[in-house]
């Protein structure tokens, strides 16, 4: 990459006209600030209320942290492009965005898998729950998730350094996406196979494991005698299933379906869902519908 330092990546978000950019800027700014606010509320409430220092809420807190990082990697740079019109990124800027984006994405999909396992143990093996998933183990899992995600992203970063590009590369997306970069490079298409392998290892395999675990979970729920117990247990499961369904389905379509020509705008719209919308609504689906978190919020508001 020594001879590629002068390369510039031309980011072309949504093929927008100049007159449409202020409106799109306002929409994405509102979405970003909303997501940051709700995720920070979840983190603050869980950290300040000792009654929420349980494995499930530790994972909730970690998910909110990932979602803040996830959107911050992409949206501020998009807002700058929309506001200033300067859509050229250097190699360092583009590759840095890819590194942190893949780190957050890897951490998120791994955490969704772990959260599914947490629900499986809590419902199917309640007597062993605190032995299998105590506070120390949950913190250790969190650290391992971030370390593994960083190393996974480092693999892609090393591959990126082996690529060569033309002086100006046009990326028809709202951020530096790894597949777009591979396809735009000279001879980088061979590396797209690694992305597909990753989709199986970090996408299909965890989803399949969670699917099997939910078969056992729903079997236990159906045998519960208490209607209130069934409703509460089903509610926590449906939150996780909803997020998984949106994240995995949209992400799979974006990376597995061939997009070209006029369909590239569809790819960008779908990318918005799993890159921006899902991290914004996660705290609403997971946490702000949770009675214990709502009660903790009310207590903190009374104290303040």
N, C-alpha and C positions, 0 to 999 in steps of 0.2 A: 504493500500500500504506500510505499515511500513516494512513488510517482503519481499518487492519486490524491495528494493533499489539496490540490486545486479543484477537485471535483465539487460541483454544487448540485444539490437535489432540489428540483423544482416541484414544490408541493401544490397540487391542484385540487382543493377541497370542493366537491359537489358541483364543479363547473359553474360557479356562481357569477352572475353579473355584478358589476360594481354597486348598483343601486340596492341589491339584495343583501349585501354584506353587513350593513348595520343591524338589520333585523335578525339575521342569523347570529351575529355577535351577541345581541341581547338575549336571545333564546339560550345559547350555550352558556353564557355567563350566569343566567338565572339557574339553569340546571346544575352547573358546577357549584355555585354557592349553596344551593339547597342540599345537594349531596354532602358537601363538607359540613354544613350545619348539623344535619341529622346524624351523621356518623360521629361527629365530635360529641354530640349529646349522648349517644349510646356509650362511647368510651368513657366519658366523664361519670355517667350514672353508675356504670359497672365498677369503675375504679373506686368511687367514693362510698358505695354501699357494700358493706362487708357481707351482707346476706346474698349478694350476687357473685361472690367469689367461688363459684362452683365450676366444674369442667365445661358445662354447656355455655355459660356466660363468658368464660375465658375465651372460648372459640368465637363467640359473638363479637367480643372486643377485638380479637385479632382480625376477624373478617372486616370490621369497620376500618381498622388501620390499613389493611391491604387496599380497600376500596378508595380511601383517601389518596394513597400513593398511586393507585391505578389511574384515577382521573387526573391527578396532578401531573403525571408524566405526559399526558396528551393534551388536555384542554387549554392550559395557559399558552402553550405554543400556538395552538389553533386560534385562540383569541387574538394573539399578537399578529398572526398572518391576516386575519380578517380586518383588524383595525388599521394596521400599517400598510398592508398591501405587499410587504416584503415576504415573499414566499420561497426564498432561497435558503437552504440549510447547508452548512458545511458537512464534511464527512464526520467530524467529531460530534457535531450536534445530532446528526441523524443516527449514527451508531450508538451514541449514548442513550438516545430515546429508545432505540430497539432493545438495548441491554436492560434498562429498567422496566420497560414494558413487559418483556418476556419473564423477568424475575417476578413481577406482580401477577402476571397471568398464571405462571407455574405455581406460585404460592396459593392463588385463589382456587384452582382446580383441585390441588392437593388438600386444601383445607375443607372444601366441599365434601370430598371423600371422607375425611376424618370426622366431619360433623355427622355424616350419615352413619359412620361406625359408632359414634357417640350415642345416637338415637337407638341403634340396634342393641347395644349393651344395656342402656338404661331401661329399655322396654322388655327385652327378651331375657336379660340376666340381671335383674335389679339388685339382687342380693350381693352380686360380685362387682357392682358398678364402681363403688369407691375404692375397691382394691385394684381394679383394672385401670381406671381413669381417675386417679387422685390429682390433686393440684400440682404436685411436682412433676408427674408424668405429663400432664397437659402443657406445662411450661416447656418441658424438654421436647415435646412434639412440636410446639410452636417454633422453637429454636431450630430444630432439624428441618422443618418446612422451609424456613427462610434460607438456611445454608444450602439445602438441596436445590432450591429455586435459583439461588445465585450461581451455583456451579452449572446448572442447566443452561442458564443464560450465557455464562462464560463460554460454553461450547459453541453457541451460535456466534458469539463475538469473535472467536478464533476463526470460524469459517468466513465471517465477513471480511476479515483482514486479508484473506487469500483471494478476494474478488478484485476484478478490475472493471472500470466504468469509463464511459465517455465523459467529456468535460462537464456537460450538463445533462442530468438525468431527470426526466419528467415522471413524477409519481402521482397517478390519478387516485389520490386518497387524502384524508385529512390528517394523516400522521405517517411516519416512516414504518410501514409494515414489512415484516421479514419476507413474506412471499413476494411482495412488489419489488423489494430490493433484489432478491434472488433472480427474479424474472427480468429485471432491467439490467443486470450485470452481464458481462461477457463470459459466457460459460458457466453461469451460476445456477442454471436450471437443474443441474444434477443434484444440487443440495436440497431441492424441494422434497426429495424422497425422505430426508431426515425429518422434515416437518410432518409428513404423513405418518411416519413411525411414531413420532411424538404424540400425534392425535390419537393413535391407538393406545399407547402406554399411559398418557395423562388424560385421555378423554374417554375412549370406549371402554377400556379395562376398569377404571374406577366407577364409571357409570354402570357397567354390568354387575360389579360387586355390590354397589348400592341397591340395584334393582333386586338382586337375590336377597339381600338383607331385608328389604321392604316386604318381600313375600312373607318372611317369618314375622316381621313386625305387624303386618295387617292380620295375620293369623292370630297373634296374641291379642290384638285389639278387638277382634270379633268375639273372642271368648271372655272379654271383660264383662262383669255383671253390672258395674256401675255405669250409667249413661253419662254422668258428668266426667268420670274417668276416661271413658272412650272419647268424649268430645275434646277434652283437654289434650289427651295424647295424640289424637288425630290432628289437632290444630298445629302442634309443633312439627309433626311430620309433613303436613301439607305445605308449611312454609318452606321447608328444605326442598321438597319436591318441586315446588313452583320455581324457585331460584335455579335449581338444577336443570329443569326442563327448558327454561328460557336460555340460560347460559350455554348449555351443551348443544341444544338444537340450532340456535342461531350461529354459534361459533363453528359448528360442523358444516353448515351450509356455506358460510363465508369461505372456509378453507378447502372444502372438498368439491364444490360446484365450480365449473369453468365459467369465468366471467370475461366478456370481451365487448368492445364497442359500447353500445348504448346501455348494456347491462351493468357496466362498471359503476354507474350511479346507484344502482340497486345494491351492489356490494357495499358501497359506502354507507348507505342507509341502514343496512343490516348490521354493519360494524358498529354504528352508533348505539345499537341496542345493547350489545354485550360489552362494549368499551366504556360507554357513558351512562346509558339508562339503567342497566342492571346494578352497577355500583351505587347509583343514586337511590334506587328503590329497595335495595337490600335491607337497610335499617328499618324501613317501613314494614316490609314483608316479615322479616325475622324478629325484630326487637320491639318496635313501637306498637305492635299488636299484642305484645306479651304483657299480661296483667302485672307480673312482678316488676318489670321495668317501668311500666306506667306508674305503679304505686311508688317505686323508688324516686321517680321524677317528681311526683307530687310532694313527697317528703322533703326532697332537696329544695323545692320551690318555697315550701313553708318555712324552712330553716333560714333561707336567704331573705 
